[in-house]
Amino acid sequence: MRPGLVIFDCDGVLVDTEGVGNRRLAQLLTQAGYPIEYEACRRRFEGMSMKLVQAEVEAGGIVLGEDFVERWNAALPELFAGGVDEVPGVRDFVGTVRTSGVPYCVASSARVSKMHITLGHTGLLPFFEHAMFSASMVPRGKPFPDLFLHAADAMSVAPSGCVVIEDSVAGTKAGRAAGMTVYSYAGNAFADREALAAAGGIVFEDMGDLPGLIRLG
């Protein structure tokens, strides 16, 4: 069926930021007394908000400080100062969705301010400024369904009519928990295809495949 709304995740779906972000996060956590390698950091925390990352780390007895999330966000302009690449092929699919007339939006674990930075670097920001949703707007971030349900409600579309484009296990779980159909992008070297499928995602490896998977006409 033709969807009533297409919801895009941001990091890893629209913009290729997971590598830079998780390398920096691994460094910060290690310095704070929570030693973790980049690969392990990416597998464990990809798709999660910094608030939930902090909660998980501090549950193990490590104190990151009350200002951890604020410090993280304050450092983002410098972190991405060198530029950000868009995910290959996603611009064409966004154009296909826009041409079809199906409503769409972005719903990310990141703050809207971060999306302005990353989408701004790629030139994708004008396509999404009309509808940007962040985990900071809801009580619980991914893997809980709150963010996607909030986006659907704001766009006046029933959850069952929504399609989510995700790349993380946490995001896939969130979309499925919201009662939505989730297409899980596994086009990067760190994608856990089995875990994405186990979370309920329809796994695909190329953004160019989406027009053939999602009925937009």
C-alpha positions as a LaTeX table, in Angstrom:
\begin{tabular}{lrrr}
\hline
Residue & $x$ (\AA) & $y$ (\AA) & $z$ (\AA) \\
\hline
Met1 & 0.00 & 0.00 & 0.00 \\
Arg2 & 1.02 & 3.60 & $-0.59$ \\
Pro3 & 2.30 & 4.99 & 2.74 \\
Gly4 & 0.72 & 8.00 & 4.38 \\
Leu5 & 4.07 & 9.22 & 5.69 \\
Val6 & 7.75 & 8.43 & 5.13 \\
Ile7 & 9.88 & 9.02 & 8.23 \\
Phe8 & 13.64 & 9.32 & 7.69 \\
Asp9 & 16.19 & 8.79 & 10.41 \\
Cys10 & 19.03 & 11.29 & 10.04 \\
Asp11 & 22.47 & 9.97 & 11.05 \\
Gly12 & 23.39 & 6.99 & 8.91 \\
Val13 & 20.35 & 7.38 & 6.64 \\
Leu14 & 20.54 & 10.94 & 5.33 \\
Val15 & 24.04 & 11.88 & 6.43 \\
Asp16 & 27.17 & 9.79 & 6.91 \\
Thr17 & 28.07 & 10.89 & 10.44 \\
Glu18 & 28.17 & 7.66 & 12.45 \\
Gly19 & 31.90 & 7.12 & 11.93 \\
Val20 & 33.03 & 10.56 & 13.11 \\
Gly21 & 30.48 & 10.68 & 15.91 \\
Asn22 & 31.21 & 7.26 & 17.37 \\
Arg23 & 34.97 & 7.72 & 17.20 \\
Arg24 & 34.59 & 10.88 & 19.25 \\
Leu25 & 32.14 & 9.23 & 21.64 \\
Ala26 & 34.49 & 6.27 & 22.21 \\
Gln27 & 37.27 & 8.71 & 22.99 \\
Leu28 & 35.19 & 10.67 & 25.49 \\
Leu29 & 33.88 & 7.58 & 27.26 \\
Thr30 & 37.36 & 6.08 & 27.49 \\
Gln31 & 38.70 & 9.30 & 29.00 \\
Ala32 & 35.88 & 9.22 & 31.54 \\
Gly33 & 36.89 & 5.74 & 32.75 \\
Tyr34 & 34.66 & 3.66 & 30.49 \\
Pro35 & 37.16 & 2.10 & 28.05 \\
Ile36 & 35.54 & 1.19 & 24.75 \\
Glu37 & 36.85 & 0.78 & 21.22 \\
Tyr38 & 35.26 & 2.54 & 18.27 \\
Glu39 & 33.78 & $-0.63$ & 16.80 \\
Ala40 & 32.20 & $-1.68$ & 20.10 \\
Cys41 & 30.91 & 1.83 & 20.70 \\
Arg42 & 29.24 & 1.89 & 17.32 \\
Arg43 & 27.64 & $-1.52$ & 17.79 \\
Arg44 & 26.32 & $-0.68$ & 21.25 \\
Phe45 & 25.22 & 2.93 & 21.00 \\
Glu46 & 24.44 & 3.62 & 17.33 \\
Gly47 & 21.02 & 5.20 & 16.93 \\
Met48 & 20.64 & 6.13 & 20.60 \\
Ser49 & 20.32 & 9.61 & 22.06 \\
Met50 & 23.15 & 10.92 & 24.21 \\
Lys51 & 20.73 & 10.96 & 27.14 \\
Leu52 & 20.24 & 7.20 & 26.86 \\
Val53 & 23.95 & 6.63 & 26.23 \\
Gln54 & 24.73 & 8.48 & 29.44 \\
Ala55 & 22.12 & 6.48 & 31.36 \\
Glu56 & 23.57 & 3.16 & 30.17 \\
Val57 & 27.16 & 4.14 & 30.96 \\
Glu58 & 26.33 & 5.57 & 34.37 \\
Ala59 & 24.35 & 2.44 & 35.26 \\
Gly60 & 27.77 & 0.77 & 35.39 \\
Gly61 & 29.03 & 3.22 & 37.99 \\
Ile62 & 30.79 & 5.71 & 35.71 \\
Val63 & 29.94 & 9.37 & 36.27 \\
Leu64 & 29.92 & 11.46 & 33.09 \\
Gly65 & 28.65 & 14.62 & 34.75 \\
Glu66 & 25.33 & 16.44 & 34.63 \\
Asp67 & 26.54 & 18.54 & 31.71 \\
Phe68 & 27.67 & 15.61 & 29.55 \\
Val69 & 24.89 & 15.97 & 26.98 \\
Glu70 & 25.33 & 19.74 & 26.81 \\
Arg71 & 29.08 & 19.40 & 26.35 \\
Trp72 & 28.52 & 16.86 & 23.60 \\
Asn73 & 26.15 & 19.12 & 21.70 \\
Ala74 & 28.29 & 22.21 & 22.18 \\
Ala75 & 31.22 & 20.43 & 20.50 \\
Leu76 & 29.29 & 19.32 & 17.41 \\
Pro77 & 30.00 & 22.35 & 15.19 \\
Glu78 & 33.74 & 21.76 & 15.62 \\
Leu79 & 33.37 & 17.98 & 15.21 \\
Phe80 & 31.70 & 18.41 & 11.81 \\
Ala81 & 33.62 & 21.50 & 10.74 \\
Gly82 & 35.40 & 19.48 & 8.07 \\
Gly83 & 32.11 & 18.75 & 6.36 \\
Val84 & 29.59 & 15.92 & 6.18 \\
Asp85 & 28.78 & 13.57 & 3.31 \\
Glu86 & 25.25 & 12.52 & 2.47 \\
Val87 & 24.52 & 8.81 & 2.32 \\
Pro88 & 24.97 & 7.65 & $-1.30$ \\
Gly89 & 21.72 & 7.59 & $-3.23$ \\
Val90 & 19.53 & 9.09 & $-0.55$ \\
Arg91 & 19.10 & 12.45 & $-2.28$ \\
Asp92 & 17.52 & 10.75 & $-5.27$ \\
Phe93 & 15.09 & 8.86 & $-3.05$ \\
Val94 & 14.13 & 12.02 & $-1.17$ \\
Gly95 & 13.42 & 13.57 & $-4.55$ \\
Thr96 & 11.28 & 10.58 & $-5.50$ \\
Val97 & 9.25 & 10.94 & $-2.30$ \\
Arg98 & 8.78 & 14.66 & $-2.85$ \\
Thr99 & 7.67 & 14.12 & $-6.44$ \\
Ser100 & 5.17 & 11.47 & $-5.34$ \\
Gly101 & 3.44 & 13.88 & $-2.99$ \\
Val102 & 3.68 & 11.50 & $-0.03$ \\
Pro103 & 4.33 & 13.50 & 3.17 \\
Tyr104 & 7.72 & 12.96 & 4.76 \\
Cys105 & 9.80 & 14.12 & 7.71 \\
Val106 & 12.98 & 13.40 & 9.67 \\
Ala107 & 12.96 & 11.90 & 13.18 \\
Ser108 & 16.34 & 11.58 & 14.86 \\
Ser109 & 17.84 & 10.77 & 18.23 \\
Ala110 & 19.90 & 13.92 & 17.73 \\
Arg111 & 18.75 & 17.41 & 18.55 \\
Val112 & 17.33 & 19.63 & 15.85 \\
Ser113 & 20.40 & 21.86 & 16.22 \\
Lys114 & 22.64 & 18.94 & 15.20 \\
Met115 & 20.42 & 18.15 & 12.22 \\
His116 & 20.75 & 21.76 & 11.11 \\
Ile117 & 24.54 & 21.32 & 11.14 \\
Thr118 & 24.73 & 17.96 & 9.37 \\
Leu119 & 21.90 & 18.42 & 6.89 \\
Gly120 & 23.15 & 21.94 & 6.30 \\
His121 & 26.58 & 20.69 & 5.26 \\
Thr122 & 25.07 & 18.37 & 2.67 \\
Gly123 & 22.47 & 20.77 & 1.31 \\
Leu124 & 19.63 & 18.48 & 2.37 \\
Leu125 & 18.35 & 20.84 & 5.08 \\
Pro126 & 15.86 & 22.76 & 2.86 \\
Phe127 & 14.06 & 19.49 & 2.12 \\
Phe128 & 13.40 & 18.77 & 5.81 \\
Glu129 & 13.02 & 22.12 & 7.56 \\
His130 & 9.23 & 21.77 & 7.36 \\
Ala131 & 9.16 & 18.73 & 9.66 \\
Met132 & 12.07 & 17.90 & 11.97 \\
Phe133 & 11.55 & 15.79 & 15.09 \\
Ser134 & 14.06 & 14.98 & 17.81 \\
Ala135 & 14.23 & 12.57 & 20.74 \\
Ser136 & 14.58 & 15.70 & 22.91 \\
Met137 & 10.86 & 16.30 & 22.23 \\
Val138 & 9.68 & 13.05 & 23.86 \\
Pro139 & 10.14 & 11.28 & 27.21 \\
Arg140 & 12.06 & 8.31 & 25.79 \\
Gly141 & 14.34 & 7.95 & 22.80 \\
Lys142 & 14.96 & 4.98 & 20.54 \\
Pro143 & 14.57 & 1.98 & 20.98 \\
Phe144 & 11.28 & 3.17 & 22.50 \\
Pro145 & 8.52 & 4.17 & 20.05 \\
Asp146 & 7.86 & 7.65 & 21.48 \\
Leu147 & 9.69 & 9.66 & 18.81 \\
Phe148 & 8.09 & 7.96 & 15.83 \\
Leu149 & 4.66 & 8.13 & 17.41 \\
His150 & 5.19 & 11.84 & 18.05 \\
Ala151 & 6.18 & 12.41 & 14.42 \\
Ala152 & 3.14 & 10.52 & 13.14 \\
Asp153 & 0.82 & 12.45 & 15.43 \\
Ala154 & 2.33 & 15.78 & 14.41 \\
Met155 & 1.93 & 14.87 & 10.74 \\
Ser156 & $-1.64$ & 13.59 & 11.35 \\
Val157 & $-0.96$ & 10.09 & 10.04 \\
Ala158 & $-1.86$ & 6.83 & 11.78 \\
Pro159 & 1.22 & 4.79 & 12.80 \\
Ser160 & 0.08 & 1.87 & 10.65 \\
Gly161 & 0.31 & 4.12 & 7.60 \\
Cys162 & 3.90 & 5.16 & 8.27 \\
Val163 & 7.09 & 3.86 & 6.71 \\
Val164 & 10.38 & 4.37 & 8.56 \\
Ile165 & 13.85 & 4.43 & 6.96 \\
Glu166 & 16.40 & 3.43 & 9.60 \\
Asp167 & 19.93 & 2.10 & 9.84 \\
Ser168 & 20.29 & 1.16 & 13.51 \\
Val169 & 18.93 & $-1.72$ & 15.55 \\
Ala170 & 17.65 & 0.74 & 18.16 \\
Gly171 & 15.80 & 2.74 & 15.51 \\
Thr172 & 14.40 & $-0.38$ & 13.88 \\
Lys173 & 13.07 & $-1.58$ & 17.23 \\
Ala174 & 11.53 & 1.84 & 17.84 \\
Gly175 & 9.75 & 1.88 & 14.50 \\
Arg176 & 8.39 & $-1.62$ & 14.92 \\
Ala177 & 7.29 & $-0.86$ & 18.50 \\
Ala178 & 5.37 & 2.09 & 17.06 \\
Gly179 & 3.50 & $-0.26$ & 14.72 \\
Met180 & 5.22 & 1.02 & 11.59 \\
Thr181 & 6.87 & $-0.69$ & 8.63 \\
Val182 & 10.64 & $-0.28$ & 8.89 \\
Tyr183 & 13.18 & $-0.49$ & 6.08 \\
Ser184 & 16.61 & $-0.99$ & 7.62 \\
Tyr185 & 19.60 & 0.24 & 5.63 \\
Ala186 & 22.58 & $-2.11$ & 5.79 \\
Gly187 & 24.82 & $-0.40$ & 3.29 \\
Asn188 & 27.76 & 0.33 & 5.60 \\
Ala189 & 30.54 & $-1.97$ & 6.77 \\
Phe190 & 29.29 & $-1.98$ & 10.36 \\
Ala191 & 25.70 & $-2.93$ & 9.62 \\
Asp192 & 24.49 & $-5.99$ & 11.52 \\
Arg193 & 22.08 & $-7.43$ & 8.98 \\
Glu194 & 20.96 & $-10.29$ & 11.21 \\
Ala195 & 20.24 & $-7.98$ & 14.14 \\
Leu196 & 18.33 & $-5.55$ & 11.93 \\
Ala197 & 16.20 & $-8.38$ & 10.57 \\
Ala198 & 15.67 & $-9.80$ & 14.06 \\
Ala199 & 14.48 & $-6.36$ & 15.18 \\
Gly200 & 11.78 & $-6.51$ & 12.51 \\
Gly201 & 13.35 & $-4.46$ & 9.75 \\
Ile202 & 13.12 & $-5.13$ & 6.02 \\
Val203 & 16.83 & $-5.08$ & 5.29 \\
Phe204 & 18.21 & $-3.44$ & 2.14 \\
Glu205 & 21.71 & $-2.40$ & 1.12 \\
Asp206 & 21.31 & 0.35 & $-1.47$ \\
Met207 & 19.19 & 3.50 & $-1.28$ \\
Gly208 & 18.50 & 2.97 & $-4.97$ \\
Asp209 & 16.47 & $-0.10$ & $-4.03$ \\
Leu210 & 13.87 & 1.86 & $-2.05$ \\
Pro211 & 11.67 & 3.00 & $-4.96$ \\
Gly212 & 11.17 & $-0.65$ & $-5.81$ \\
Leu213 & 10.40 & $-1.59$ & $-2.21$ \\
Ile214 & 8.04 & 1.22 & $-1.23$ \\
Arg215 & 4.98 & 1.89 & $-3.34$ \\
Leu216 & 4.88 & 5.65 & $-3.82$ \\
Gly217 & 2.84 & 5.84 & $-7.02$ \\
\hline
\end{tabular}
